Amino acid sequence: MAHTQHSLTIRAPKQGLLEITNEIARWVAHASVTMGLLTLFLRHTSASILIQENADPDVLADMENFFANLAPEDNSLYRHIAEGPDEMPAEELQKFHPDGRHAGAFGPKTARGRQSPSNK
C-alpha cells in the first residue's frame, strides 16, 4: 500500500469557519491519489476540523451563528480568560469537533456525499 504525506499551512484571516476544500483537493490531485483514506490532523489545540456540506452558503453563516450562541465570547462566563475572550469558547467548541478527521479520496477529489455543482 502506497503512502503519501503533506503538511498544509493555512492562515486564518479571522476567527470562524474557514473553507479549505480547494486546498485539500489540489493536494489530493497533485498526489495522484486514485483511491484511499485521507487523514486530516490539526496541531492547534483550540481549533478543530469540521467536515460540513457547502452546497448553500447560508449553511456556513448558520453554523457560525450556532457556534457563537453555543459558546459565547463573554468573559463573565469563564474563569480562564488570560488568553483572551475567544480562548475558552474555542476550547469548548473543540470538544465537539476533534482535531483530526478522515475522508475517502477517489481520483482528484475527496469523496463526501453529494456536492453542489460548483464543487464538481
C-alpha positions in Angstrom: 0.0 0.0 0.0 1.4 3.4 -1.0 1.5 6.2 1.5 1.9 9.9 0.9 2.1 12.8 3.4 1.9 16.5 3.2 1.8 19.4 5.6 -0.5 22.2 4.7 -0.3 25.6 6.3 -3.5 27.6 6.4 -3.6 31.2 7.7 -7.0 32.1 9.0 -7.8 35.7 8.2 -10.3 35.8 11.1 -11.9 33.6 13.8 -14.7 31.4 12.4 -15.3 28.7 10.0 -12.8 28.5 7.1 -13.3 26.7 3.8 -10.2 24.7 2.9 -11.8 22.2 0.4 -9.9 23.6 -2.6 -6.5 23.5 -0.8 -7.1 19.8 0.1 -8.4 18.9 -3.3 -5.4 20.4 -5.0 -3.1 18.3 -2.9 -5.1 15.1 -3.5 -5.0 15.8 -7.2 -1.2 16.6 -7.1 -0.5 13.4 -5.1 -2.2 11.4 -7.9 -4.4 9.5 -5.4 -6.8 7.2 -7.2 -8.4 5.7 -4.0 -7.5 5.9 -0.4 -8.2 7.3 3.0 -7.4 11.0 3.7 -6.5 11.8 7.3 -6.6 15.4 8.4 -4.9 16.4 11.6 -4.8 19.9 13.1 -2.0 20.8 15.5 -3.7 23.8 17.1 -5.3 22.8 20.5 -8.2 25.2 20.5 -9.2 24.8 16.8 -10.9 21.9 15.2 -11.8 20.3 11.8 -15.4 20.2 10.8 -16.5 18.3 7.6 -19.7 20.0 6.5 -21.7 20.2 3.3 -21.3 23.5 1.5 -24.0 23.4 -1.2 -25.7 26.5 0.2 -23.6 29.4 1.6 -26.3 30.1 4.2 -25.2 26.8 6.0 -21.8 28.4 6.8 -23.4 31.5 8.3 -26.0 29.4 10.2 -23.2 27.2 11.6 -21.2 30.2 12.7 -24.3 31.7 14.4 -25.0 28.4 16.1 -21.4 28.1 17.5 -21.4 31.7 18.7 -24.6 31.0 20.7 -23.3 27.7 21.9 -20.1 29.1 23.3 -20.3 32.9 23.5 -17.3 35.2 23.9 -18.3 36.5 27.3 -15.5 36.7 29.9 -18.1 36.8 32.7 -18.9 33.1 31.9 -15.4 31.7 32.3 -12.6 31.6 34.8 -9.8 31.1 32.3 -9.6 34.5 30.5 -5.8 35.0 30.4 -5.5 34.2 26.7 -8.3 36.5 25.5 -12.1 36.4 25.1 -12.1 33.8 22.3 -9.9 31.2 24.1 -12.5 29.4 26.2 -15.2 29.4 23.6 -12.7 27.9 21.2 -11.7 25.3 23.8 -15.3 24.3 24.4 -16.2 24.0 20.7 -13.1 22.0 20.0 -14.5 19.2 22.2 -17.4 18.9 19.7 -15.2 18.8 16.7 -11.9 16.9 17.2 -8.5 18.0 15.7 -8.5 15.0 13.3 -10.9 13.7 10.7 -10.9 11.0 8.0 -12.4 11.3 4.5 -12.3 9.0 1.5 -10.3 10.1 -1.5 -11.1 8.9 -5.0 -9.4 10.4 -8.0 -8.6 14.1 -7.7 -11.4 14.8 -5.2 -12.4 13.8 -1.7 -15.4 11.6 -1.5 -18.0 13.1 0.7 -21.6 12.6 -0.3 -23.5 14.9 -2.7 -21.7 18.1 -3.7 -23.1 21.2 -5.2 -22.5 21.7 -9.0 -19.9 24.4 -8.1 -17.7 21.8 -6.4 -17.7 19.2 -9.2 
